[in-house]
């Protein structure tokens, strides 16, 4: 955020330039994190097993983990920072790409969006209503619906 505010222009979005070989899954990040803080993962065969072992876990022992395929709405394998309609500056920085904002919304449009959200939130709204409103303002927004939320998963 500091780099963007010092070196960017209004509306620029900075993102890391990563080759496919540098991209990691959440499980790989978790394994590296555990290693960094001096812990070894103890791979479990179920969520129940991991929770049971974690309830009795003591520092210094292997840390119970259970990795599973995600089936919750909105999740994807890798985060995408831009799409084919965006203008991306690949040359300004060695390790960062910059999505150049072609259009900054007017204050009027932002206030209108906030107002529409306030109206929705004062009703008995459904998730589809919120997704529809976001799609209206962000036509490239792509939501993956599986019928299962992260709250339900936890």
C-alpha distance (Angstrom), angle and dihedral (degrees) to the residues before:
residue distance angle dihedral
X1 . . .
X2 3.79 . .
X3 3.81 92.0 .
X4 3.80 91.0 49.7
X5 3.79 92.8 49.5
X6 3.82 93.2 47.7
X7 3.80 101.4 37.6
X8 3.79 104.8 22.2
X9 3.73 135.4 82.0
X10 3.78 124.5 -125.0
X11 3.79 109.1 -69.7
X12 3.83 96.6 16.0
X13 3.79 116.9 139.7
X14 3.80 116.7 -155.3
X15 3.80 120.8 -153.6
X16 3.82 134.7 172.1
X17 3.80 116.7 -97.9
X18 3.77 102.4 -127.5
X19 3.75 128.6 174.9
X20 3.79 117.3 -143.2
X21 3.80 89.2 -103.6
X22 3.85 89.4 59.7
X23 3.81 96.8 50.7
X24 3.80 116.1 103.4
X25 3.75 136.7 -165.6
X26 3.80 120.6 -126.1
X27 3.80 89.6 -105.4
X28 3.83 91.2 55.4
X29 3.81 90.0 49.0
X30 3.82 90.2 49.3
X31 3.81 91.6 50.8
X32 3.81 91.9 49.7
X33 3.81 90.9 46.7
X34 3.80 92.4 51.8
X35 3.80 90.2 48.7
X36 3.82 90.9 49.1
X37 3.80 91.9 55.2
X38 3.80 92.5 45.2
X39 3.80 100.4 -101.3
X40 3.78 131.1 127.6
X41 3.81 118.7 -143.7
X42 3.79 118.2 -119.0
X43 3.80 104.6 -153.3
X44 3.78 114.1 -138.1
X45 3.81 129.5 -160.5
X46 3.81 96.0 -139.4
X47 3.78 142.7 20.4
X48 3.80 88.8 -115.4
X49 3.82 91.8 55.4
X50 3.81 92.0 49.1
X51 3.81 92.8 49.3
X52 3.79 92.1 46.6
X53 3.81 92.6 51.4
X54 3.82 92.1 42.9
X55 3.82 91.0 55.0
X56 3.83 88.4 62.2
X57 3.80 98.6 33.1
X58 3.80 121.0 132.4
X59 3.79 127.5 -167.2
X60 3.78 113.4 -92.4
X61 3.79 95.4 36.2
X62 3.82 124.9 97.2
X63 3.80 111.4 -77.0
X64 3.82 115.0 -121.6
X65 3.81 115.1 -120.8
X66 3.77 133.6 173.7
X67 3.79 118.7 -166.8
X68 3.80 120.4 -164.8
X69 3.78 139.8 168.2
X70 3.77 112.2 -90.7
X71 3.76 117.8 -116.4
X72 3.80 100.4 168.6
X73 3.79 125.5 115.9
X74 3.77 119.5 -91.8
X75 3.81 97.6 17.2
X76 3.77 122.9 125.0
X77 3.77 134.4 177.6
X78 3.81 96.0 -109.5
X79 3.79 134.1 15.8
X80 3.80 114.8 -110.3
X81 3.79 117.5 -150.2
X82 3.80 100.0 -174.3
X83 3.80 142.5 9.5
X84 3.79 137.2 -146.9
X85 3.81 92.3 -81.7
X86 3.82 94.1 58.4
X87 3.79 126.2 91.9
X88 3.80 108.2 -128.4
X89 3.80 125.7 -166.9
X90 3.80 105.8 -149.2
X91 3.80 97.3 170.1
X92 3.81 106.5 54.2
X93 3.82 94.8 79.6
X94 3.79 131.9 24.1
X95 3.83 97.7 -136.0
X96 3.82 101.5 22.6
X97 3.77 134.9 65.3
X98 3.78 120.1 -154.5
X99 3.78 124.5 -146.0
X100 3.78 104.6 -148.4
X101 3.76 112.0 -141.9
X102 3.76 108.8 -126.3
X103 3.77 94.1 -174.4
X104 3.78 129.4 26.4
X105 3.80 111.6 -160.8
X106 3.77 116.5 -117.1
X107 3.79 120.8 -112.8
X108 3.80 86.7 -112.8
X109 3.83 91.7 57.3
X110 3.81 92.3 46.5
X111 3.81 91.5 49.8
X112 3.81 89.7 47.8
X113 3.82 91.0 52.3
X114 3.81 92.0 48.6
X115 3.80 89.5 48.3
X116 3.82 91.5 51.2
X117 3.81 90.0 50.5
X118 3.82 90.7 49.6
X119 3.82 90.0 51.8
X120 3.81 90.9 48.8
X121 3.80 92.8 47.6
X122 3.80 91.7 53.2
X123 3.82 90.0 58.2
X124 3.76 133.9 64.7
X125 3.79 91.5 -90.6
X126 3.76 132.0 -173.3
X127 3.77 127.9 -144.8
X128 3.82 89.2 -111.9
X129 3.83 89.1 61.7
X130 3.79 91.6 56.8
X131 3.82 93.1 44.4
X132 3.81 89.4 49.6
X133 3.81 92.2 51.2
X134 3.80 91.9 48.6
X135 3.82 90.1 48.2
X136 3.80 89.3 53.0
X137 3.81 91.4 58.4
X138 3.83 97.3 31.6
X139 3.81 107.0 37.7
X140 3.84 91.9 179.8
X141 3.81 91.3 56.0
X142 3.80 108.9 121.9
X143 3.79 117.2 -164.9
X144 3.81 119.7 -171.5
X145 3.81 109.7 -148.1
X146 3.81 118.3 -161.2
X147 3.79 98.9 158.5
X148 3.80 92.0 -113.4
X149 3.81 123.9 97.3
X150 3.79 129.0 -154.3
X151 3.83 88.4 -114.7
X152 3.80 89.5 58.3
X153 3.81 90.2 48.3
X154 3.82 93.0 52.7
